[in-house]
Each structure stands twice: as C-alpha cells, then as structure tokens.
Amino acid sequence: MKAHDGLYIDGAWRPAAGRDTIEVVNPVDEQVIGHVPAGTALDVDTAVRAARAAFPGWAATPPAERAARLAALRDVLAARKDEIAETVTAELGAPLAFSQAVHAGVPVLVAGSYAELAATYAFEEKVGNSTVYQEPVGVVGAITPWNYPLHQIVAKVAPALAAGCTVVLKPAEDTPLTAQLFAEAVAEAGVPAGVFNLVTGLGPVAGQALAEHPDVDLVSFTGSTAVGRRIGATAGAAVKRVALELGGKSANVILPSADLAKAVNVGVANVMSNSGQTCSAWTRMLVPAERYDEAVELAAAAAAKYGDRIGPVVNAKQRDRVRGYIEKGVAEGARLVAGGPESPREQGYFVSPTVFADVTERMTIAQEEIFGPVLSILRYEDEEDALRIANGTVYGLAGAVWAGEESEAVAFARRLDTGQVDINGGRFNPLAPFGGYKQSGVGRELGAHGLSEYLQTKSLQF
C-alpha cells in the first residue's frame, strides 16, 4: 500500500503538526518502502480532543449499533485480507503464508468476537435492590508493538469500541503501514468521526504524550516490561487506569509420561513462529533428566528445518540484540546444538534458528526475554524441581504442559504462576483471556475479560 502522509484524526487524514517523518524499512532487503509522519505532542493533543468530543455520542450509542459497526469492521478486514498480509510481510518480514493465516486472519476472528460480545454482553443487571451498570471508561490511549501489528491493534481497539470508549492509537514505528490500513478499514466500516484516531510517531514523543495526557482515562500498552513500568508509574501518579501486556519467558514443561517427540517438535515450532518475536513463546523447554539427551537431539533436528522457513527479525537493533544474547549464552557455558550468532544471510535482519542445551536456570538466556528464534533446553530431576524452575523467573505470561494423561498436565498447570497454559498442544482460543502474572502485566485481553478492561461499574439502589 501507499503510505498516507497524514494522521487519521476526527474522521479524516490531516497533516501532522511537524515535518519530521519516520522511514519504514523492509527487514528482508533493508530497503525503505515508505514514510509516515512523526506525530508530536500537539498531534496527540488534537487526537485526544477529538476522541473526547466523540465520546458522549459513542457511549450513548446502543450496543447493537456498536456491534453492527464492529461486524462491518470485521467484514472489511476480511475483504482486505490479502492486502493486509502483503503489508505486514513488507514491513515486518514475516513469510507471506504466515501473514495470511495469522497476521491477517486472527484479527478477523477477534473483531468478529467483539461484534458478538457487544450485542450480547450484560451491560446492565439486577443485584438485589440495585441496578448495576457497566459503563465505558472514556478515552483510551492504545500503544501497540510491532510483532503482531494488526492483531495487537484489534485486541485493544475492538473491545474499547464495543464498550463505548473512544480511542487514540499510537502504533509501533516499525509497522505503521498496517495501522494506516486499519484506519482505512475503520472509516469504511462507518465508525463515526473521532471515535478512532491514529497518530503515528516515536514512543518517547507521541507514546509518552499519549500516556501522560490528562484527558486519557485508560492507557492500554503492549511491549517491554521496562516501558510498562514507566507507563504504570505515570498512570499511578494520575490515578489513571492501565492495561499492560508485557514480557514473557514461558516454560514448556514436558512431563515424563508425555509423547516426547510431539512435545519437542511442537515446542520448537512455537519458538520459531514469527521469528521468535512472540511474547508468549515457550522459550524454555523443561525436560526430565532421563530423557534429556533424546530431547536435545530431537530439538536440534527440528530447528534445522526452519533455516529457510522463517523471516528476519524486525530491524537491525533487534537482530544485534538477539545475537548478543546468543553470544552471552555461549559465554556463560550453554552448548549450541543448532544455529548460532553468525548471520545466515548477507542481507536482511536474519537470525539463525538457535537451540541451546546444558542451560541452567540462572543463565541470562534462561531468565531474560530474547525475542528472537532462540530456545533454551533445561533438565529437571523430578516434578517439584520442574515446578520450581518453571516458576523461577520474574515473568508469568504463558506456558505449556505435556503429559500422557490430560488430568496430570492440568494438575501441574494449575500450580504454574502464569496467565495462560496450553495443555498437550491446546489450540489458540480468541475468546480466552490473555495476560500475565508477576511482571508480565496487569489486566487481560480477548473475550469478555478483555471487554471488561474498558468498563467501569456503577450501581443504583432502589
């Protein structure tokens, strides 16, 4: 698509206050494919004012009408699926088939789920002699990352609109073209002017201005734990609500009774998906000591198949960061069994699919989020040891448990300090709440739990 040279504010594309722009670079060939405005604090203020002005009317719009707009948005996204996939591939570098199935496909499901929820959710209920109302929070500042550019937008904007909130979106500067496509879809779906607004820009400028704006009632942020802490502190000072979906170091726990080959192969695929740029990726594989060597051999063989099947990471900084972690792993004594820090290609921001064996729980690569195609395999002695290792990081976003009997896996999963666990390769569910324990965040996205983040409660007594 051709990049817009303006910002989408109050239902129209408008020039930015300043003249600075942001280059959009294709991470496969390192070529500039477009420029978007670098929005300023003044632009953010203009967008927030538009959202505030539109809020009373949208909040008063019957839920059935809000549902109809979301259904129309779902249909527009579905109709433009190929264009969306091509755009994500161009600015993120994901293989086109993955972009079609995941980056373009999943947001259609999520938008559709909120169209249904907006029409069926109990915004009003009787409790004894009281009537309890669920009302929209107000103006939402949504700050989204680059790794799943459209999904992260829809996972915030769709429930906010379903709740009756208005939104100002600041997307990641690496993937703004997808956000512009979404703004076009919102307009085509007939969402009223000012209900959704888009300001492209840099995080320390536009993102910070949005998080600090006194007329923003809730900040929904997905990204690093470090930035999430700053946003939380800013919001806390203003007694402003936040929803934070942050980092992860998820454990893939393979119990002794599990089908080892299946668990290992699915686990490697999970880590390599989206070039490892997934906050919920199972980047720590925990294997019983007596089957450790077999698991390492299986993982190395599985990783070797991904050499020419995954795309690059998003930019040069991220490539160098991931390579730095690989070098750190080697320096701390982990054993490379696949991949390594060397670039697999002369051009593009590619990182080799990498697997480490002999990883101990206190190594850097077992504690910190790498956000690249890097898997660490750890051994454990018994179930209690596995539980201790799995829970032994500051994160608690996701994970997996494999066992011969589902009940055994469930019993172990219930003891994990994490927000979402897949049992024996359980499928993605767009209605299930997603979010973390500990430093992986505050609040939930998706489904009814995601909708409730954008609502506040009022009770009337009779």
C-alpha positions as CSV (number, residue, x, y, z in Angstrom):
1,M,0.0,0.0,0.0
2,K,1.0,3.6,-0.4
3,A,1.7,5.3,2.9
4,H,-0.5,8.2,4.0
5,D,1.4,11.4,4.6
6,G,-1.1,12.5,7.4
7,L,-2.6,11.4,10.6
8,Y,-6.1,10.0,10.9
9,I,-7.9,12.3,13.3
10,D,-11.6,13.1,13.7
11,G,-12.6,11.0,10.7
12,A,-10.1,12.5,8.2
13,W,-6.4,12.3,7.2
14,R,-4.8,15.5,8.4
15,P,-1.3,16.9,8.1
16,A,0.9,16.5,11.2
17,A,2.0,19.5,13.2
18,G,5.6,19.0,12.4
19,R,7.5,18.0,9.2
20,D,9.5,15.0,10.6
21,T,8.8,11.6,9.2
22,I,9.7,8.0,10.0
23,E,11.2,5.6,7.5
24,V,9.5,2.3,7.1
25,V,12.1,-0.4,6.2
26,N,11.6,-3.8,4.8
27,P,13.7,-6.1,7.1
28,V,14.2,-8.7,4.3
29,D,16.2,-6.4,2.0
30,E,16.7,-3.3,4.2
31,Q,15.1,-1.1,1.6
32,V,12.9,1.9,2.5
33,I,9.3,1.2,1.5
34,G,7.6,4.3,2.8
35,H,7.5,7.3,5.2
36,V,4.9,8.2,7.7
37,P,4.5,11.4,9.9
38,A,6.4,11.5,13.2
39,G,3.5,12.8,15.3
40,T,4.2,15.3,18.1
41,A,2.6,16.0,21.5
42,L,0.5,18.6,19.7
43,D,-0.8,16.0,17.3
44,V,-1.6,13.7,20.3
45,D,-3.5,16.5,22.0
46,T,-5.5,17.2,18.8
47,A,-6.4,13.5,18.6
48,V,-7.3,13.2,22.3
49,R,-9.6,16.3,22.0
50,A,-11.3,14.6,19.0
51,A,-11.8,11.4,21.0
52,R,-13.1,13.3,24.0
53,A,-15.6,15.2,21.9
54,A,-16.8,12.0,20.2
55,F,-17.1,10.1,23.5
56,P,-20.6,11.1,24.7
57,G,-22.2,10.2,21.5
58,W,-20.5,6.9,21.1
59,A,-21.0,5.9,24.7
60,A,-24.7,6.6,24.2
61,T,-24.9,4.6,21.0
62,P,-26.9,1.4,21.7
63,P,-24.7,-1.7,22.0
64,A,-26.5,-3.2,19.0
65,E,-25.3,-0.4,16.8
66,R,-21.8,-0.6,18.2
67,A,-21.9,-4.3,17.4
68,A,-23.0,-3.5,13.8
69,R,-20.0,-1.2,13.3
70,L,-17.7,-3.9,14.6
71,A,-19.3,-6.5,12.4
72,A,-18.7,-4.2,9.4
73,L,-15.1,-3.7,10.5
74,R,-14.7,-7.5,10.6
75,D,-16.0,-7.7,7.1
76,V,-13.7,-5.0,5.8
77,L,-10.7,-6.7,7.3
78,A,-11.7,-10.0,5.8
79,A,-12.2,-8.4,2.4
80,R,-8.8,-6.8,2.5
81,K,-7.0,-9.8,4.0
82,D,-4.6,-10.2,1.1
83,E,-3.6,-6.5,1.1
84,I,-3.1,-6.7,4.9
85,A,-0.9,-9.8,4.6
86,E,1.2,-8.2,1.9
87,T,1.7,-5.1,4.0
88,V,2.7,-7.0,7.2
89,T,5.1,-9.0,5.1
90,A,6.7,-5.9,3.7
91,E,7.2,-4.0,6.9
92,L,7.7,-6.9,9.4
93,G,9.3,-9.5,7.1
94,A,7.0,-12.4,8.0
95,P,6.6,-15.1,5.3
96,L,3.5,-14.3,3.3
97,A,1.7,-17.6,4.2
98,F,2.2,-16.8,7.9
99,S,1.0,-13.3,7.4
100,Q,-2.1,-14.5,5.6
101,A,-3.0,-17.1,8.2
102,V,-2.0,-15.3,11.4
103,H,-1.3,-11.6,10.9
104,A,-4.4,-11.1,8.7
105,G,-6.5,-14.0,9.7
106,V,-6.6,-13.8,13.5
107,P,-7.7,-10.1,13.7
108,V,-10.8,-11.0,11.7
109,L,-11.7,-13.6,14.3
110,V,-11.1,-11.2,17.2
111,A,-13.1,-8.4,15.6
112,G,-15.9,-10.8,15.0
113,S,-15.9,-12.0,18.6
114,Y,-16.3,-8.4,19.8
115,A,-19.1,-7.8,17.4
116,E,-20.9,-10.7,19.0
117,L,-20.0,-9.6,22.6
118,A,-21.2,-6.1,22.1
119,A,-24.6,-7.4,21.1
120,T,-24.9,-9.9,24.0
121,Y,-22.9,-8.6,26.9
122,A,-24.8,-7.8,30.1
123,F,-24.1,-4.1,30.4
124,E,-26.9,-3.9,33.0
125,E,-28.0,-6.3,35.7
126,K,-30.2,-6.5,38.8
127,V,-28.5,-7.3,42.1
128,G,-31.0,-7.3,45.0
129,N,-32.4,-3.8,45.2
130,S,-29.7,-2.4,42.9
131,T,-29.3,-2.0,39.2
132,V,-25.6,-2.4,38.3
133,Y,-24.4,-0.7,35.1
134,Q,-21.2,-1.4,33.1
135,E,-20.2,1.9,31.5
136,P,-17.3,2.9,29.2
137,V,-14.2,4.1,30.9
138,G,-13.8,7.1,28.5
139,V,-10.9,7.9,26.2
140,V,-8.4,5.1,25.7
141,G,-4.8,5.6,24.7
142,A,-3.7,2.4,22.9
143,I,0.1,1.9,22.3
144,T,0.9,-1.2,20.3
145,P,4.0,-3.2,19.3
146,W,5.4,-4.3,16.0
147,N,5.4,-8.1,16.4
148,Y,1.7,-8.7,15.7
149,P,0.9,-5.3,14.3
150,L,-2.8,-5.8,13.3
151,H,-3.7,-8.3,16.0
152,Q,-2.5,-6.1,18.8
153,I,-4.4,-3.2,17.4
154,V,-7.7,-5.1,17.1
155,A,-7.2,-6.7,20.5
156,K,-7.3,-3.2,22.0
157,V,-9.5,-1.2,19.7
158,A,-12.3,-3.7,19.2
159,P,-13.1,-4.2,22.9
160,A,-12.8,-0.5,23.6
161,L,-15.3,0.4,20.8
162,A,-17.6,-2.4,22.0
163,A,-17.5,-0.9,25.5
164,G,-18.4,2.5,24.2
165,C,-15.0,4.1,24.6
166,T,-13.2,6.2,22.0
167,V,-9.6,5.6,21.1
168,V,-6.3,7.2,20.1
169,L,-3.9,4.7,18.7
170,K,-0.1,5.1,18.7
171,P,1.3,2.1,16.8
172,A,4.9,0.9,16.7
173,E,7.1,3.0,14.4
174,D,8.4,-0.1,12.6
175,T,5.0,-1.2,11.4
176,P,2.8,1.9,10.9
177,L,1.6,1.0,7.4
178,T,-0.6,-1.8,8.9
179,A,-2.0,0.7,11.3
180,Q,-2.9,3.0,8.5
181,L,-4.7,0.2,6.7
182,F,-6.7,-0.4,9.9
183,A,-7.7,3.3,10.0
184,E,-8.9,3.0,6.4
185,A,-11.0,-0.1,7.5
186,V,-12.5,1.8,10.4
187,A,-13.6,4.6,8.1
188,E,-15.0,2.1,5.6
189,A,-16.9,0.3,8.4
190,G,-18.8,3.5,9.2
191,V,-17.3,4.2,12.6
192,P,-18.2,7.8,13.5
193,A,-15.6,10.6,13.3
194,G,-13.5,11.0,16.4
195,V,-14.3,7.5,17.8
196,F,-11.0,6.1,16.5
197,N,-7.9,8.3,15.8
198,L,-4.4,7.3,14.7
199,V,-1.2,9.2,15.5
200,T,2.0,7.6,14.1
201,G,5.2,8.6,15.9
202,L,8.1,7.7,18.1
203,G,7.5,6.1,21.5
204,P,9.4,8.7,23.6
205,V,7.5,11.5,21.9
206,A,4.0,10.5,20.8
207,G,3.7,7.5,23.0
208,Q,4.8,9.4,26.1
209,A,2.5,12.3,25.3
210,L,-0.4,9.9,25.0
211,A,0.3,8.1,28.2
212,E,0.7,11.4,30.1
213,H,-2.3,13.2,28.6
214,P,-4.7,14.3,31.4
215,D,-7.7,13.6,29.2
216,V,-6.8,10.0,28.6
217,D,-8.7,7.8,31.0
218,L,-7.0,4.4,30.4
219,V,-3.7,3.5,28.8
220,S,-3.5,0.1,27.1
221,F,0.1,-0.8,26.4
222,T,1.7,-3.9,24.9
223,G,5.5,-4.0,24.9
224,S,8.5,-4.4,27.1
225,T,8.3,-4.7,30.9
226,A,10.7,-1.7,31.2
227,V,8.4,0.6,29.3
228,G,5.4,-0.8,31.0
229,R,6.9,0.1,34.4
230,R,7.2,3.7,33.3
231,I,3.7,3.9,31.9
232,G,2.4,2.3,35.1
233,A,4.2,4.9,37.2
234,T,2.9,7.7,35.1
235,A,-0.6,6.4,35.3
236,G,-0.4,5.8,39.0
237,A,0.6,9.4,39.7
238,A,-2.6,10.5,37.9
239,V,-4.7,7.6,39.3
240,K,-5.3,6.5,35.8
241,R,-6.2,3.0,34.8
242,V,-3.8,0.9,32.8
243,A,-3.8,-2.5,31.0
244,L,-0.3,-3.8,30.5
245,E,0.7,-6.8,28.4
246,L,4.4,-7.1,28.9
247,G,7.3,-9.6,28.6
248,G,7.5,-13.3,29.0
249,K,9.9,-16.2,29.5
250,S,7.4,-19.0,29.2
251,A,8.2,-22.6,30.2
252,N,7.3,-25.6,28.0
253,V,7.2,-28.4,30.7
254,I,7.4,-31.9,29.3
255,L,6.5,-34.4,32.0
256,P,7.9,-38.0,31.9
257,S,4.7,-39.5,30.6
258,A,4.4,-37.2,27.6
259,D,4.9,-38.0,24.0
260,L,8.4,-36.6,23.8
261,A,8.7,-36.3,20.0
262,K,5.4,-34.4,19.7
263,A,6.1,-32.1,22.6
264,V,9.6,-31.2,21.4
265,N,8.6,-30.7,17.8
266,V,5.6,-28.5,18.7
267,G,7.7,-26.7,21.2
268,V,10.4,-25.8,18.6
269,A,7.7,-24.7,16.2
270,N,6.2,-22.4,18.8
271,V,9.6,-20.7,19.4
272,M,10.4,-20.3,15.8
273,S,7.0,-18.9,14.9
274,N,7.1,-15.2,13.8
275,S,10.9,-15.5,14.0
276,G,10.6,-15.8,17.8
277,Q,9.0,-12.4,18.1
278,T,6.2,-13.6,20.3
279,C,5.9,-12.5,24.0
280,S,4.2,-15.8,24.9
281,A,6.7,-18.1,23.1
282,W,7.8,-21.2,25.1
283,T,11.4,-20.2,25.1
284,R,12.4,-22.5,28.0
285,M,11.9,-26.3,27.3
286,L,12.0,-28.3,30.6
287,V,12.8,-32.0,30.1
288,P,13.2,-34.8,32.6
289,A,16.9,-35.7,33.1
290,E,16.5,-39.3,32.0
291,R,15.2,-38.1,28.6
292,Y,17.3,-35.0,28.2
293,D,19.7,-36.2,25.5
294,E,16.9,-37.5,23.4
295,A,15.0,-34.2,23.6
296,V,18.1,-32.2,22.7
297,E,18.7,-34.4,19.6
298,L,15.0,-34.0,18.5
299,A,15.1,-30.2,19.1
300,A,18.3,-29.7,17.1
301,A,16.9,-31.7,14.2
302,A,13.6,-29.8,14.3
303,A,15.3,-26.4,14.4
304,A,17.4,-27.3,11.4
305,K,14.2,-27.4,9.3
306,Y,13.5,-23.8,10.0
307,G,16.7,-22.4,8.4
308,D,14.9,-21.0,5.3
309,R,11.4,-21.0,6.6
310,I,11.4,-18.1,9.0
311,G,11.7,-14.4,8.2
312,P,14.0,-11.9,9.7
313,V,13.6,-10.0,12.9
314,V,12.1,-6.5,12.6
315,N,15.2,-4.3,12.5
316,A,19.0,-4.1,12.8
317,K,18.8,-3.2,16.5
318,Q,16.7,-6.3,17.3
319,R,19.0,-8.5,15.2
320,D,22.0,-7.3,17.1
321,R,20.2,-7.7,20.4
322,V,19.3,-11.3,19.7
323,R,22.8,-12.2,18.5
324,G,24.1,-10.6,21.7
325,Y,22.0,-13.0,23.8
326,I,23.3,-15.9,21.8
327,E,26.9,-14.9,22.4
328,K,26.0,-14.4,26.1
329,G,24.7,-17.9,26.2
330,V,27.9,-19.4,24.8
331,A,30.0,-17.2,27.1
332,E,28.0,-18.5,30.2
333,G,28.6,-22.1,29.2
334,A,25.5,-23.2,27.4
335,R,26.0,-25.6,24.5
336,L,24.9,-24.6,20.9
337,V,23.3,-27.6,19.2
338,A,21.7,-25.5,16.4
339,G,22.2,-22.1,14.9
340,G,24.5,-19.5,16.5
341,P,25.3,-15.8,16.3
342,E,26.5,-15.8,12.7
343,S,24.2,-14.3,10.2
344,P,22.6,-16.8,7.8
345,R,22.3,-14.2,5.0
346,E,24.4,-11.3,3.8
347,Q,21.4,-9.0,3.5
348,G,18.4,-8.5,5.8
349,Y,18.0,-8.7,9.6
350,F,18.1,-12.5,9.8
351,V,19.0,-14.6,12.8
352,S,19.7,-18.3,12.7
353,P,17.2,-20.6,14.4
354,T,19.1,-21.4,17.6
355,V,18.9,-24.1,20.2
356,F,20.9,-24.2,23.4
357,A,21.5,-27.3,25.5
358,D,23.0,-27.6,29.0
359,V,21.2,-24.4,30.1
360,T,21.0,-23.8,33.8
361,E,18.2,-21.9,35.4
362,R,20.2,-18.8,36.4
363,M,21.8,-18.2,33.0
364,T,20.9,-15.0,31.3
365,I,19.3,-16.8,28.4
366,A,17.0,-18.7,30.8
367,Q,15.9,-15.5,32.7
368,E,15.6,-12.7,30.2
369,E,13.3,-12.3,27.2
370,I,15.3,-12.6,24.0
371,F,12.5,-12.0,21.5
372,G,14.1,-14.0,18.7
373,P,14.3,-17.6,17.4
374,V,16.3,-18.9,20.4
375,L,15.3,-21.9,22.5
376,S,16.9,-23.0,25.8
377,I,16.6,-26.6,27.0
378,L,16.8,-27.2,30.7
379,R,16.8,-30.5,32.6
380,Y,14.9,-31.3,35.8
381,E,15.1,-34.1,38.3
382,D,11.5,-34.5,39.4
383,E,8.1,-32.7,39.2
384,E,8.9,-30.4,42.1
385,D,12.2,-29.4,40.5
386,A,10.4,-28.7,37.2
387,L,7.8,-26.5,39.0
388,R,10.5,-24.6,40.8
389,I,12.4,-23.9,37.5
390,A,9.2,-23.1,35.6
391,N,8.2,-20.5,38.2
392,G,11.7,-19.2,38.7
393,T,11.6,-16.0,36.6
394,V,10.0,-12.6,37.1
395,Y,7.6,-13.4,34.2
396,G,4.3,-15.3,34.1
397,L,2.7,-14.8,30.7
398,A,2.1,-18.2,29.2
399,G,3.4,-21.8,29.1
400,A,2.7,-25.3,28.1
401,V,2.5,-28.7,29.9
402,W,2.6,-32.1,28.2
403,A,1.7,-35.4,29.9
404,G,0.3,-38.8,28.9
405,E,-2.9,-38.0,30.8
406,E,-4.7,-34.7,30.4
407,S,-5.5,-34.7,34.1
408,E,-1.8,-35.0,35.0
409,A,-1.0,-32.0,32.8
410,V,-3.9,-29.9,34.3
411,A,-2.8,-30.7,37.8
412,F,0.7,-29.4,37.1
413,A,-0.5,-26.4,35.1
414,R,-2.7,-25.2,38.0
415,R,0.5,-24.8,40.0
416,L,2.2,-22.6,37.4
417,D,2.5,-18.9,38.1
418,T,1.3,-17.9,34.7
419,G,-1.7,-16.5,33.0
420,Q,-2.3,-18.9,30.1
421,V,-1.2,-22.6,29.7
422,D,-1.6,-24.8,26.7
423,I,-2.3,-28.5,27.6
424,N,-0.8,-31.1,25.3
425,G,-0.7,-28.6,22.4
426,G,-4.1,-26.9,23.0
427,R,-5.3,-24.6,20.2
428,F,-5.5,-20.8,20.3
429,N,-8.8,-19.5,21.5
430,P,-9.7,-15.9,20.7
431,L,-12.3,-15.9,23.4
432,A,-10.0,-16.9,26.2
433,P,-8.4,-14.2,28.4
434,F,-4.8,-13.5,27.7
435,G,-2.4,-11.7,30.1
436,G,0.2,-12.4,32.7
437,Y,1.1,-12.9,36.3
438,K,4.0,-11.1,38.1
439,Q,6.0,-8.7,35.8
440,S,4.2,-9.9,32.6
441,G,1.5,-7.4,33.1
442,V,-1.8,-6.1,34.5
443,G,-5.2,-7.0,33.1
444,R,-6.4,-9.2,30.3
445,E,-7.1,-9.1,26.6
446,L,-9.5,-11.0,24.4
447,G,-13.0,-12.3,25.1
448,A,-15.3,-11.0,27.8
449,H,-12.4,-10.4,30.2
450,G,-10.8,-8.2,27.6
451,L,-14.0,-6.2,27.2
452,S,-14.3,-5.7,31.0
453,E,-10.9,-3.8,31.0
454,Y,-12.7,-0.9,29.2
455,L,-15.7,-0.8,31.5
456,Q,-16.3,0.8,34.9
457,T,-19.1,-0.1,37.3
458,K,-21.9,2.0,38.6
459,S,-24.7,0.8,40.9
460,L,-28.1,2.5,41.6
461,Q,-30.0,1.5,44.8
462,F,-33.8,1.5,44.9
